[in-house]
């Protein structure tokens, strides 16, 4: 699905790399978000996949986008600058599974965009932002069978902690962590 993307709106959290823009989701992009839901591996827990009744719908996801816009830390849409399309998300979340003050790095991209380095590029800009905001550590979880995401986390410096959660039906969740070196100054938009 290709979604024409309007320019950033005033006050919108925005990060830019050579190929990507990271910014809040827009309601018009709910179809892209639903496509991500439909592409998920069947081993992903049911609450993160489309259910038998077809939920969440595009309308429900649009409502979620409308009411859950991040002001600082959150899952930002990844837009390719050349193609002007949204291909997934990357950001920081507080899932309550990590240590206090250590957000979780999360990312997911449409399958057709895998293998081009977009996840790694997006992860680096979020890591740099987290460092500039004063975070000392980030962590991430990944399924043991998700080789591509494990590779991305390794490329951006996450290491496995030895902590795991085993689900006989879905596989093992691996916990990874990255220590962030402090920086002088900042990016100017850490928000709270």
Backbone torsions as a table, in degrees:
resi	resn	phi	psi	omega
1	UNK	NA	130.3	177.3
2	UNK	-106.3	130.5	-179.8
3	UNK	-120.5	117.7	176.6
4	UNK	-66.5	131.2	-172.1
5	UNK	-110.3	122.3	175.9
6	UNK	-72.1	163.9	179.5
7	UNK	-64.7	160.9	179.7
8	UNK	-56.5	145.3	177.9
9	UNK	-92.0	154.8	-179.4
10	UNK	-54.1	136.1	177.6
11	UNK	76.5	3.4	-177.6
12	UNK	-77.7	130.7	175.6
13	UNK	-61.7	125.9	-173.8
14	UNK	-144.9	132.2	173.7
15	UNK	-123.6	146.5	-176.8
16	UNK	-133.3	137.0	171.5
17	UNK	-119.0	-174.2	179.8
18	UNK	-62.9	-30.0	-176.4
19	UNK	-118.9	-11.8	-169.0
20	UNK	-130.4	154.2	165.4
21	UNK	-117.5	137.2	172.8
22	UNK	-116.7	126.0	-174.2
23	UNK	-159.0	168.3	179.4
24	UNK	-59.9	150.8	175.2
25	UNK	-65.6	153.0	173.9
26	UNK	-115.6	147.0	-176.2
27	UNK	-54.0	-37.4	-179.3
28	UNK	-62.9	-13.5	-178.5
29	UNK	-97.3	10.0	-179.7
30	UNK	-58.4	-31.3	177.7
31	UNK	-63.4	-36.7	176.9
32	UNK	-67.0	-42.8	178.8
33	UNK	-61.0	-40.6	179.2
34	UNK	-66.5	-36.9	176.7
35	UNK	-59.6	-40.1	175.4
36	UNK	-58.6	-44.0	179.0
37	UNK	-61.0	-40.6	-176.3
38	UNK	-73.0	-25.1	-177.6
39	UNK	-85.0	-8.1	-174.1
40	UNK	-63.6	142.8	178.8
41	UNK	-57.3	141.1	179.6
42	UNK	-61.2	-16.7	177.8
43	UNK	-79.1	-12.2	176.3
44	UNK	-66.7	140.4	-178.4
45	UNK	-54.3	145.8	-175.7
46	UNK	-55.0	-33.5	-178.5
47	UNK	-68.3	-7.1	178.0
48	UNK	-114.3	17.1	177.6
49	UNK	-129.2	165.0	175.5
50	UNK	-65.5	130.6	-178.1
51	UNK	-85.7	178.9	-175.5
52	UNK	-62.3	-25.3	178.4
53	UNK	-90.7	3.0	177.5
54	UNK	85.8	19.2	179.8
55	UNK	-99.9	146.1	-0.6
56	UNK	-77.0	146.0	177.2
57	UNK	-85.1	170.6	175.5
58	UNK	-59.3	-41.3	179.1
59	UNK	-62.4	-44.5	179.0
60	UNK	-63.4	-40.5	178.0
61	UNK	-67.6	-37.8	175.5
62	UNK	-61.1	-42.3	176.6
63	UNK	-62.2	-40.0	178.2
64	UNK	-63.4	-42.8	177.5
65	UNK	-60.9	-45.0	-177.3
66	UNK	-60.8	-37.9	-173.9
67	UNK	-97.1	-9.3	-174.6
68	UNK	-121.8	36.6	-179.6
69	UNK	-68.7	127.7	178.8
70	UNK	-74.4	142.8	173.6
71	UNK	-96.3	-22.3	177.7
72	UNK	-145.0	-80.2	-177.9
73	UNK	-87.2	129.3	178.0
74	UNK	175.5	179.5	179.2
75	UNK	-86.9	108.9	-176.9
76	UNK	-93.7	143.3	175.3
77	UNK	-66.7	140.5	174.9
78	UNK	-102.3	117.9	-179.9
79	UNK	-112.6	130.1	173.1
80	UNK	-78.2	128.1	-175.9
81	UNK	-66.4	-42.5	-176.9
82	UNK	-70.4	-46.7	-175.8
83	UNK	-85.7	-14.8	179.9
84	UNK	57.8	37.9	178.7
85	UNK	-125.5	151.3	177.5
86	UNK	-90.7	131.1	-173.0
87	UNK	-120.5	1.5	-179.2
88	UNK	157.2	-156.0	-179.6
89	UNK	-143.6	160.4	173.1
90	UNK	-156.1	143.7	177.9
91	UNK	171.8	-165.6	-179.6
92	UNK	-116.4	137.6	177.7
93	UNK	-131.6	156.1	173.3
94	UNK	-109.2	94.5	-176.9
95	UNK	-87.3	-5.6	-179.5
96	UNK	79.4	4.3	-178.5
97	UNK	-97.5	-14.9	-178.3
98	UNK	-101.2	-174.7	178.2
99	UNK	-72.9	154.3	177.7
100	UNK	-56.0	132.6	178.1
101	UNK	78.5	10.5	177.6
102	UNK	-122.6	96.0	179.4
103	UNK	-71.8	163.3	-179.9
104	UNK	-99.0	130.8	172.1
105	UNK	-77.7	130.6	178.4
106	UNK	-135.0	144.7	177.2
107	UNK	-154.2	153.4	175.7
108	UNK	-159.8	133.6	-179.6
109	UNK	-126.5	152.8	173.9
110	UNK	-59.9	139.5	-175.5
111	UNK	-54.8	-38.7	-176.9
112	UNK	-65.5	-11.3	-179.9
113	UNK	-104.8	0.8	179.4
114	UNK	-64.8	152.3	173.5
115	UNK	84.9	10.2	-179.8
116	UNK	-113.7	5.6	178.2
117	UNK	81.6	8.2	-178.0
118	UNK	-65.6	-41.6	-179.3
119	UNK	-63.5	-42.5	178.7
120	UNK	-63.6	-44.9	-179.7
121	UNK	-62.2	-44.2	179.2
122	UNK	-66.6	-41.9	179.9
123	UNK	-60.7	-41.8	-179.7
124	UNK	-60.6	-41.8	-178.0
125	UNK	-67.9	-35.8	176.8
126	UNK	-69.0	-40.3	177.2
127	UNK	-62.4	-45.0	178.5
128	UNK	-61.1	-41.3	178.3
129	UNK	-63.6	-45.0	179.7
130	UNK	-60.7	-41.3	178.1
131	UNK	-62.0	-46.6	-179.1
132	UNK	-64.9	-26.1	178.6
133	UNK	-84.2	-3.5	175.3
134	UNK	96.7	4.4	175.2
135	UNK	-65.0	140.4	-179.9
136	UNK	-95.4	-27.8	-179.9
137	UNK	-143.9	152.0	167.6
138	UNK	-126.3	159.1	174.5
139	UNK	-138.2	166.2	178.0
140	UNK	-152.6	151.4	172.7
141	UNK	-112.3	152.4	179.8
142	UNK	-153.3	141.6	174.9
143	UNK	-68.8	143.2	-179.8
144	UNK	-59.7	-29.3	-178.5
145	UNK	-84.2	-7.4	-177.3
146	UNK	-89.2	77.9	-174.5
147	UNK	-61.1	-41.2	-177.6
148	UNK	-62.9	-46.2	179.5
149	UNK	-68.7	-35.5	175.4
150	UNK	-61.7	-38.9	179.0
151	UNK	-65.4	-43.4	177.8
152	UNK	-59.3	-48.5	-179.1
153	UNK	-60.7	-38.9	177.4
154	UNK	-64.6	-42.9	-179.4
155	UNK	-61.1	-33.7	-178.4
156	UNK	-96.1	12.6	168.6
157	UNK	93.9	12.9	175.5
158	UNK	-81.5	142.9	176.8
159	UNK	-124.8	148.2	179.3
160	UNK	-68.3	138.5	-176.4
161	UNK	-92.0	-15.4	-173.2
162	UNK	95.8	-16.5	176.1
163	UNK	-76.7	134.6	177.9
164	UNK	-139.9	159.9	169.9
165	UNK	-129.6	121.5	-175.6
166	UNK	-99.4	130.8	173.8
167	UNK	-124.7	113.3	-174.3
168	UNK	-56.9	-32.0	-177.8
169	UNK	-86.8	-25.1	-170.7
170	UNK	-116.8	-16.5	-178.6
171	UNK	113.8	-167.7	-176.6
172	UNK	-108.3	130.6	173.9
173	UNK	-87.6	125.7	177.6
174	UNK	-99.7	136.7	176.2
175	UNK	-99.7	131.7	178.9
176	UNK	-124.3	160.9	-176.7
177	UNK	-147.3	149.7	177.1
178	UNK	-133.2	129.2	173.9
179	UNK	-86.2	133.4	-179.6
180	UNK	-105.8	127.8	175.6
181	UNK	-75.7	137.3	178.9
182	UNK	-66.5	152.4	177.1
183	UNK	-125.4	155.8	174.3
184	UNK	-85.8	142.8	179.5
185	UNK	81.3	-146.6	-179.3
186	UNK	176.5	178.2	-178.9
187	UNK	-88.2	-9.5	174.2
188	UNK	85.9	0.8	179.6
189	UNK	-144.5	57.0	-179.0
190	UNK	-80.2	-31.7	176.1
191	UNK	53.7	179.9	-179.4
192	UNK	-145.4	NA	NA
